[in-house]
């Protein structure tokens, strides 16, 4: 039996995320505005941790639409907004896009940011 990495466990209340858990290279982008003709622009990239928090399936018009909620954690950075999207390139080359729903600085010490996000364009019915 293999032992779990200590850096892979979620932080307990009052703890910070271990730097060893930040193994994902994430790209944060500003949203596109089709009416103004501006495309989405990559704002910055950084290392972060991403954990699946819950999964929910909804049956709509005979198609299964999934909404997965993730916890994304990065070191504190100014300028992160709820309107931004997060992109992650998987080892197989596929790109996952997440929309930020909520941002928090858990202890208000400007050490790390935790964001609740959901996957964009994910459908299990296809």
VMD Tcl script that builds the backbone (N, CA, C; Angstrom):
set m [mol new atoms 378]
animate dup $m
set s [atomselect $m all]
$s set {name element resname resid chain x y z} {
  {N N UNK 1 A 0.845 -1.176 0.000}
  {CA C UNK 1 A 0.000 0.000 0.000}
  {C C UNK 1 A 0.888 1.237 0.000}
  {N N UNK 2 A 0.613 2.143 -0.913}
  {CA C UNK 2 A 1.396 3.371 -0.953}
  {C C UNK 2 A 0.853 4.373 0.052}
  {N N UNK 3 A 1.729 5.147 0.595}
  {CA C UNK 3 A 1.330 6.162 1.564}
  {C C UNK 3 A 0.935 7.434 0.833}
  {N N UNK 4 A -0.106 8.141 1.313}
  {CA C UNK 4 A -0.484 9.397 0.666}
  {C C UNK 4 A 0.537 10.482 0.982}
  {N N UNK 5 A 0.737 11.368 0.012}
  {CA C UNK 5 A 1.617 12.509 0.248}
  {C C UNK 5 A 0.960 13.436 1.260}
  {N N UNK 6 A 1.709 13.892 2.229}
  {CA C UNK 6 A 1.156 14.805 3.222}
  {C C UNK 6 A 0.736 16.118 2.594}
  {N N UNK 7 A 1.409 16.510 1.502}
  {CA C UNK 7 A 1.070 17.767 0.851}
  {C C UNK 7 A -0.238 17.681 0.078}
  {N N UNK 8 A -0.761 16.456 -0.138}
  {CA C UNK 8 A -1.983 16.317 -0.917}
  {C C UNK 8 A -3.246 16.427 -0.064}
  {N N UNK 9 A -3.103 16.405 1.247}
  {CA C UNK 9 A -4.300 16.504 2.076}
  {C C UNK 9 A -4.732 17.963 2.213}
  {N N UNK 10 A -6.042 18.203 2.295}
  {CA C UNK 10 A -6.522 19.582 2.445}
  {C C UNK 10 A -6.060 20.178 3.773}
  {N N UNK 11 A -5.846 21.477 3.818}
  {CA C UNK 11 A -5.422 22.095 5.079}
  {C C UNK 11 A -6.560 22.090 6.098}
  {N N UNK 12 A -6.204 21.909 7.346}
  {CA C UNK 12 A -7.187 21.963 8.425}
  {C C UNK 12 A -7.566 23.424 8.658}
  {N N UNK 13 A -8.683 23.668 9.339}
  {CA C UNK 13 A -9.043 25.060 9.637}
  {C C UNK 13 A -7.908 25.764 10.382}
  {N N UNK 14 A -7.562 26.942 9.921}
  {CA C UNK 14 A -6.485 27.705 10.529}
  {C C UNK 14 A -5.110 27.417 9.959}
  {N N UNK 15 A -4.994 26.433 9.048}
  {CA C UNK 15 A -3.717 26.107 8.427}
  {C C UNK 15 A -3.657 26.653 7.015}
  {N N UNK 16 A -2.435 26.821 6.513}
  {CA C UNK 16 A -2.223 27.229 5.129}
  {C C UNK 16 A -1.968 25.993 4.279}
  {N N UNK 17 A -2.157 26.134 2.973}
  {CA C UNK 17 A -1.866 25.057 2.046}
  {C C UNK 17 A -0.359 24.896 1.935}
  {N N UNK 18 A 0.104 23.667 1.967}
  {CA C UNK 18 A 1.525 23.385 1.869}
  {C C UNK 18 A 2.054 23.780 0.487}
  {N N UNK 19 A 3.232 24.387 0.416}
  {CA C UNK 19 A 3.798 24.715 -0.898}
  {C C UNK 19 A 3.995 23.480 -1.776}
  {N N UNK 20 A 4.207 22.321 -1.163}
  {CA C UNK 20 A 4.376 21.082 -1.922}
  {C C UNK 20 A 3.105 20.618 -2.602}
  {N N UNK 21 A 1.954 21.137 -2.179}
  {CA C UNK 21 A 0.683 20.768 -2.793}
  {C C UNK 21 A 0.402 21.593 -4.044}
  {N N UNK 22 A 1.134 22.671 -4.243}
  {CA C UNK 22 A 0.897 23.546 -5.398}
  {C C UNK 22 A 1.664 23.019 -6.599}
  {N N UNK 23 A 1.081 22.020 -7.256}
  {CA C UNK 23 A 1.745 21.309 -8.349}
  {C C UNK 23 A 1.121 21.577 -9.709}
  {N N UNK 24 A 0.126 22.433 -9.794}
  {CA C UNK 24 A -0.558 22.728 -11.059}
  {C C UNK 24 A -0.135 24.101 -11.567}
  {N N UNK 25 A 0.216 24.188 -12.852}
  {CA C UNK 25 A 0.544 25.472 -13.466}
  {C C UNK 25 A -0.755 26.051 -14.000}
  {N N UNK 26 A -1.245 27.119 -13.395}
  {CA C UNK 26 A -2.544 27.702 -13.703}
  {C C UNK 26 A -2.371 29.036 -14.428}
  {N N UNK 27 A -3.253 29.281 -15.399}
  {CA C UNK 27 A -3.256 30.548 -16.119}
  {C C UNK 27 A -4.567 31.252 -15.854}
  {N N UNK 28 A -4.500 32.475 -15.341}
  {CA C UNK 28 A -5.678 33.282 -15.055}
  {C C UNK 28 A -5.887 34.251 -16.208}
  {N N UNK 29 A -7.127 34.330 -16.716}
  {CA C UNK 29 A -7.434 35.186 -17.862}
  {C C UNK 29 A -8.588 36.112 -17.551}
  {N N UNK 30 A -8.531 37.294 -18.134}
  {CA C UNK 30 A -9.662 38.213 -18.049}
  {C C UNK 30 A -10.711 37.745 -19.059}
  {N N UNK 31 A -11.978 37.991 -18.801}
  {CA C UNK 31 A -13.014 37.477 -19.696}
  {C C UNK 31 A -13.052 38.224 -21.028}
  {N N UNK 32 A -13.522 37.514 -22.051}
  {CA C UNK 32 A -13.709 38.132 -23.362}
  {C C UNK 32 A -14.984 38.964 -23.334}
  {N N UNK 33 A -15.023 40.002 -24.160}
  {CA C UNK 33 A -16.215 40.826 -24.306}
  {C C UNK 33 A -16.551 40.889 -25.799}
  {N N UNK 34 A -17.412 39.974 -26.268}
  {CA C UNK 34 A -17.702 39.927 -27.698}
  {C C UNK 34 A -18.349 41.198 -28.238}
  {N N UNK 35 A -19.144 41.883 -27.424}
  {CA C UNK 35 A -19.800 43.106 -27.912}
  {C C UNK 35 A -18.795 44.227 -28.147}
  {N N UNK 36 A -17.743 44.272 -27.349}
  {CA C UNK 36 A -16.705 45.288 -27.539}
  {C C UNK 36 A -15.604 44.802 -28.476}
  {N N UNK 37 A -15.642 43.506 -28.806}
  {CA C UNK 37 A -14.636 42.954 -29.707}
  {C C UNK 37 A -13.306 42.658 -29.055}
  {N N UNK 38 A -13.291 42.499 -27.732}
  {CA C UNK 38 A -12.035 42.197 -27.040}
  {C C UNK 38 A -11.993 40.714 -26.688}
  {N N UNK 39 A -10.892 40.021 -27.009}
  {CA C UNK 39 A -10.772 38.600 -26.668}
  {C C UNK 39 A -10.330 38.417 -25.215}
  {N N UNK 40 A -10.409 37.183 -24.741}
  {CA C UNK 40 A -9.886 36.874 -23.412}
  {C C UNK 40 A -8.375 37.046 -23.431}
  {N N UNK 41 A -7.833 37.661 -22.382}
  {CA C UNK 41 A -6.404 37.939 -22.317}
  {C C UNK 41 A -5.832 37.271 -21.069}
  {N N UNK 42 A -4.727 36.549 -21.232}
  {CA C UNK 42 A -4.065 35.919 -20.086}
  {C C UNK 42 A -3.477 37.011 -19.202}
  {N N UNK 43 A -3.908 37.054 -17.944}
  {CA C UNK 43 A -3.446 38.083 -17.009}
  {C C UNK 43 A -2.132 37.670 -16.346}
  {N N UNK 44 A -2.060 36.420 -15.856}
  {CA C UNK 44 A -0.843 35.922 -15.223}
  {C C UNK 44 A -0.931 34.408 -15.097}
  {N N UNK 45 A 0.194 33.770 -14.853}
  {CA C UNK 45 A 0.270 32.332 -14.592}
  {C C UNK 45 A 1.029 32.121 -13.298}
  {N N UNK 46 A 0.673 31.076 -12.565}
  {CA C UNK 46 A 1.353 30.783 -11.299}
  {C C UNK 46 A 1.089 29.331 -10.915}
  {N N UNK 47 A 1.822 28.856 -9.922}
  {CA C UNK 47 A 1.612 27.521 -9.376}
  {C C UNK 47 A 0.461 27.573 -8.385}
  {N N UNK 48 A -0.325 26.506 -8.361}
  {CA C UNK 48 A -1.439 26.459 -7.435}
  {C C UNK 48 A -1.855 25.024 -7.139}
  {N N UNK 49 A -2.736 24.884 -6.187}
  {CA C UNK 49 A -3.307 23.579 -5.829}
  {C C UNK 49 A -4.763 23.571 -6.258}
  {N N UNK 50 A -5.228 22.414 -6.726}
  {CA C UNK 50 A -6.617 22.303 -7.148}
  {C C UNK 50 A -7.176 21.001 -6.602}
  {N N UNK 51 A -8.302 21.094 -5.907}
  {CA C UNK 51 A -8.961 19.922 -5.325}
  {C C UNK 51 A -10.431 19.915 -5.704}
  {N N UNK 52 A -10.935 18.741 -6.077}
  {CA C UNK 52 A -12.366 18.599 -6.365}
  {C C UNK 52 A -13.110 18.602 -5.030}
  {N N UNK 53 A -14.140 19.425 -4.935}
  {CA C UNK 53 A -14.894 19.521 -3.689}
  {C C UNK 53 A -16.210 18.747 -3.730}
  {N N UNK 54 A -16.920 18.824 -4.863}
  {CA C UNK 54 A -18.189 18.108 -4.960}
  {C C UNK 54 A -18.552 17.931 -6.417}
  {N N UNK 55 A -19.454 17.047 -6.686}
  {CA C UNK 55 A -19.928 16.860 -8.046}
  {C C UNK 55 A -21.442 16.800 -8.022}
  {N N UNK 56 A -22.047 17.335 -9.040}
  {CA C UNK 56 A -23.499 17.360 -9.071}
  {C C UNK 56 A -23.935 17.094 -10.503}
  {N N UNK 57 A -24.858 16.197 -10.669}
  {CA C UNK 57 A -25.382 15.945 -11.993}
  {C C UNK 57 A -26.812 16.439 -12.044}
  {N N UNK 58 A -27.123 17.132 -13.114}
  {CA C UNK 58 A -28.476 17.632 -13.308}
  {C C UNK 58 A -28.988 17.097 -14.635}
  {N N UNK 59 A -30.216 16.620 -14.628}
  {CA C UNK 59 A -30.810 16.134 -15.856}
  {C C UNK 59 A -31.615 17.260 -16.473}
  {N N UNK 60 A -31.204 17.689 -17.646}
  {CA C UNK 60 A -31.880 18.781 -18.324}
  {C C UNK 60 A -32.146 18.353 -19.760}
  {N N UNK 61 A -33.390 18.343 -20.139}
  {CA C UNK 61 A -33.768 18.062 -21.520}
  {C C UNK 61 A -33.116 16.779 -22.031}
  {N N UNK 62 A -33.130 15.756 -21.239}
  {CA C UNK 62 A -32.601 14.431 -21.556}
  {C C UNK 62 A -31.092 14.410 -21.791}
  {N N UNK 63 A -30.370 15.396 -21.309}
  {CA C UNK 63 A -28.904 15.386 -21.375}
  {C C UNK 63 A -28.412 15.510 -19.932}
  {N N UNK 64 A -27.333 14.854 -19.651}
  {CA C UNK 64 A -26.747 14.981 -18.315}
  {C C UNK 64 A -25.744 16.121 -18.359}
  {N N UNK 65 A -25.978 17.154 -17.575}
  {CA C UNK 65 A -25.039 18.283 -17.485}
  {C C UNK 65 A -24.387 18.226 -16.115}
  {N N UNK 66 A -23.086 18.244 -16.073}
  {CA C UNK 66 A -22.370 18.159 -14.806}
  {C C UNK 66 A -21.867 19.531 -14.385}
  {N N UNK 67 A -21.786 19.716 -13.080}
  {CA C UNK 67 A -21.178 20.925 -12.531}
  {C C UNK 67 A -20.260 20.472 -11.408}
  {N N UNK 68 A -18.986 20.560 -11.630}
  {CA C UNK 68 A -18.004 20.146 -10.635}
  {C C UNK 68 A -17.465 21.379 -9.940}
  {N N UNK 69 A -17.404 21.324 -8.651}
  {CA C UNK 69 A -16.894 22.449 -7.874}
  {C C UNK 69 A -15.486 22.110 -7.398}
  {N N UNK 70 A -14.566 23.048 -7.592}
  {CA C UNK 70 A -13.171 22.849 -7.215}
  {C C UNK 70 A -12.715 23.956 -6.283}
  {N N UNK 71 A -11.768 23.621 -5.442}
  {CA C UNK 71 A -11.092 24.591 -4.596}
  {C C UNK 71 A -9.725 24.833 -5.210}
  {N N UNK 72 A -9.468 26.053 -5.651}
  {CA C UNK 72 A -8.190 26.434 -6.252}
  {C C UNK 72 A -7.481 27.337 -5.252}
  {N N UNK 73 A -6.238 27.003 -4.926}
  {CA C UNK 73 A -5.469 27.772 -3.948}
  {C C UNK 73 A -4.177 28.251 -4.590}
  {N N UNK 74 A -3.890 29.548 -4.447}
  {CA C UNK 74 A -2.633 30.128 -4.922}
  {C C UNK 74 A -2.074 31.023 -3.823}
  {N N UNK 75 A -0.809 31.379 -3.941}
  {CA C UNK 75 A -0.249 32.371 -3.032}
  {C C UNK 75 A -0.958 33.698 -3.277}
  {N N UNK 76 A -1.035 34.540 -2.274}
  {CA C UNK 76 A -1.764 35.801 -2.393}
  {C C UNK 76 A -1.229 36.633 -3.541}
  {N N UNK 77 A -2.146 37.219 -4.278}
  {CA C UNK 77 A -1.788 38.066 -5.412}
  {C C UNK 77 A -2.865 39.117 -5.589}
  {N N UNK 78 A -2.451 40.355 -5.790}
  {CA C UNK 78 A -3.397 41.448 -6.048}
  {C C UNK 78 A -3.995 41.286 -7.442}
  {N N UNK 79 A -5.219 41.741 -7.617}
  {CA C UNK 79 A -5.820 41.804 -8.934}
  {C C UNK 79 A -6.604 40.589 -9.379}
  {N N UNK 80 A -6.745 39.581 -8.536}
  {CA C UNK 80 A -7.550 38.411 -8.905}
  {C C UNK 80 A -9.013 38.788 -8.709}
  {N N UNK 81 A -9.841 38.544 -9.740}
  {CA C UNK 81 A -11.252 38.941 -9.688}
  {C C UNK 81 A -12.152 37.749 -9.976}
  {N N UNK 82 A -13.385 37.841 -9.504}
  {CA C UNK 82 A -14.353 36.765 -9.716}
  {C C UNK 82 A -14.756 36.614 -11.175}
  {N N UNK 83 A -14.506 37.619 -11.986}
  {CA C UNK 83 A -14.849 37.535 -13.404}
  {C C UNK 83 A -13.802 36.763 -14.211}
  {N N UNK 84 A -12.683 36.403 -13.597}
  {CA C UNK 84 A -11.603 35.718 -14.307}
  {C C UNK 84 A -11.893 34.232 -14.493}
  {N N UNK 85 A -11.207 33.641 -15.468}
  {CA C UNK 85 A -11.246 32.196 -15.665}
  {C C UNK 85 A -9.864 31.632 -15.385}
  {N N UNK 86 A -9.820 30.352 -15.020}
  {CA C UNK 86 A -8.569 29.658 -14.730}
  {C C UNK 86 A -8.433 28.525 -15.738}
  {N N UNK 87 A -7.274 28.425 -16.382}
  {CA C UNK 87 A -7.007 27.360 -17.344}
  {C C UNK 87 A -5.911 26.455 -16.811}
  {N N UNK 88 A -6.073 25.162 -17.065}
  {CA C UNK 88 A -5.115 24.160 -16.627}
  {C C UNK 88 A -4.918 23.184 -17.769}
  {N N UNK 89 A -3.669 22.965 -18.187}
  {CA C UNK 89 A -3.380 21.983 -19.230}
  {C C UNK 89 A -3.013 20.665 -18.564}
  {N N UNK 90 A -3.769 19.626 -18.885}
  {CA C UNK 90 A -3.543 18.297 -18.323}
  {C C UNK 90 A -2.361 17.635 -19.019}
  {N N UNK 91 A -1.772 16.588 -18.422}
  {CA C UNK 91 A -0.639 15.893 -19.052}
  {C C UNK 91 A -0.961 15.319 -20.439}
  {N N UNK 92 A -2.226 14.978 -20.691}
  {CA C UNK 92 A -2.587 14.433 -22.004}
  {C C UNK 92 A -2.787 15.525 -23.053}
  {N N UNK 93 A -2.612 16.786 -22.680}
  {CA C UNK 93 A -2.727 17.895 -23.618}
  {C C UNK 93 A -4.082 18.585 -23.616}
  {N N UNK 94 A -5.069 18.001 -22.949}
  {CA C UNK 94 A -6.382 18.638 -22.895}
  {C C UNK 94 A -6.345 19.838 -21.943}
  {N N UNK 95 A -7.176 20.813 -22.233}
  {CA C UNK 95 A -7.221 22.039 -21.429}
  {C C UNK 95 A -8.537 22.080 -20.667}
  {N N UNK 96 A -8.456 22.333 -19.377}
  {CA C UNK 96 A -9.647 22.492 -18.535}
  {C C UNK 96 A -9.778 23.968 -18.195}
  {N N UNK 97 A -10.995 24.486 -18.316}
  {CA C UNK 97 A -11.272 25.888 -17.992}
  {C C UNK 97 A -12.255 25.940 -16.835}
  {N N UNK 98 A -11.963 26.793 -15.867}
  {CA C UNK 98 A -12.823 26.957 -14.707}
  {C C UNK 98 A -13.206 28.420 -14.555}
  {N N UNK 99 A -14.430 28.663 -14.121}
  {CA C UNK 99 A -14.916 30.010 -13.844}
  {C C UNK 99 A -14.891 30.221 -12.332}
  {N N UNK 100 A -14.288 31.304 -11.883}
  {CA C UNK 100 A -14.208 31.606 -10.451}
  {C C UNK 100 A -15.567 32.099 -9.971}
  {N N UNK 101 A -16.049 31.515 -8.866}
  {CA C UNK 101 A -17.318 31.938 -8.271}
  {C C UNK 101 A -17.108 32.788 -7.020}
  {N N UNK 102 A -16.075 32.456 -6.249}
  {CA C UNK 102 A -15.891 33.096 -4.952}
  {C C UNK 102 A -14.404 33.106 -4.618}
  {N N UNK 103 A -13.926 34.212 -4.062}
  {CA C UNK 103 A -12.516 34.343 -3.666}
  {C C UNK 103 A -12.472 34.714 -2.195}
  {N N UNK 104 A -11.566 34.053 -1.458}
  {CA C UNK 104 A -11.405 34.421 -0.048}
  {C C UNK 104 A -9.932 34.424 0.340}
  {N N UNK 105 A -9.610 35.308 1.249}
  {CA C UNK 105 A -8.314 35.324 1.912}
  {C C UNK 105 A -8.618 34.795 3.307}
  {N N UNK 106 A -8.385 33.479 3.570}
  {CA C UNK 106 A -8.924 32.842 4.776}
  {C C UNK 106 A -8.570 33.500 6.098}
  {N N UNK 107 A -7.346 33.970 6.263}
  {CA C UNK 107 A -6.984 34.587 7.543}
  {C C UNK 107 A -6.715 36.086 7.421}
  {N N UNK 108 A -6.979 36.654 6.243}
  {CA C UNK 108 A -6.787 38.083 5.973}
  {C C UNK 108 A -5.364 38.552 6.264}
  {N N UNK 109 A -4.402 37.645 6.091}
  {CA C UNK 109 A -2.991 37.992 6.277}
  {C C UNK 109 A -2.259 38.138 4.949}
  {N N UNK 110 A -2.993 38.061 3.831}
  {CA C UNK 110 A -2.424 38.167 2.483}
  {C C UNK 110 A -1.345 37.117 2.259}
  {N N UNK 111 A -1.647 35.868 2.691}
  {CA C UNK 111 A -0.717 34.757 2.503}
  {C C UNK 111 A -1.135 33.884 1.328}
  {N N UNK 112 A -2.423 33.553 1.249}
  {CA C UNK 112 A -2.926 32.749 0.142}
  {C C UNK 112 A -4.357 33.140 -0.194}
  {N N UNK 113 A -4.767 32.812 -1.431}
  {CA C UNK 113 A -6.140 33.016 -1.876}
  {C C UNK 113 A -6.751 31.660 -2.156}
  {N N UNK 114 A -7.972 31.474 -1.704}
  {CA C UNK 114 A -8.727 30.259 -2.007}
  {C C UNK 114 A -9.938 30.657 -2.838}
  {N N UNK 115 A -10.129 29.940 -3.933}
  {CA C UNK 115 A -11.210 30.265 -4.857}
  {C C UNK 115 A -12.070 29.045 -5.106}
  {N N UNK 116 A -13.377 29.228 -5.033}
  {CA C UNK 116 A -14.313 28.196 -5.458}
  {C C UNK 116 A -14.556 28.438 -6.932}
  {N N UNK 117 A -14.455 27.390 -7.747}
  {CA C UNK 117 A -14.619 27.531 -9.193}
  {C C UNK 117 A -15.358 26.314 -9.741}
  {N N UNK 118 A -16.006 26.497 -10.894}
  {CA C UNK 118 A -16.667 25.372 -11.550}
  {C C UNK 118 A -16.174 25.265 -12.984}
  {N N UNK 119 A -16.204 24.028 -13.503}
  {CA C UNK 119 A -15.700 23.782 -14.853}
  {C C UNK 119 A -16.639 24.310 -15.909}
  {N N UNK 120 A -16.065 24.912 -16.940}
  {CA C UNK 120 A -16.829 25.481 -18.046}
  {C C UNK 120 A -16.821 24.477 -19.196}
  {N N UNK 121 A -17.982 24.290 -19.818}
  {CA C UNK 121 A -18.056 23.446 -21.017}
  {C C UNK 121 A -17.910 21.973 -20.758}
  {N N UNK 122 A -18.275 21.518 -19.584}
  {CA C UNK 122 A -18.174 20.101 -19.259}
  {C C UNK 122 A -19.549 19.477 -19.423}
  {N N UNK 123 A -19.639 18.398 -20.180}
  {CA C UNK 123 A -20.914 17.726 -20.366}
  {C C UNK 123 A -20.695 16.230 -20.431}
  {N N UNK 124 A -21.377 15.483 -19.594}
  {CA C UNK 124 A -21.253 14.036 -19.591}
  {C C UNK 124 A -22.156 13.390 -20.618}
  {N N UNK 125 A -23.074 14.141 -21.192}
  {CA C UNK 125 A -24.016 13.579 -22.140}
  {C C UNK 125 A -23.469 13.436 -23.544}
  {N N UNK 126 A -22.269 13.927 -23.791}
  {CA C UNK 126 A -21.700 13.861 -25.138}
  {C C UNK 126 A -20.949 12.557 -25.353}
}
mol reanalyze $m
mol bondsrecalc $m
mol representation Tube
mol addrep $m
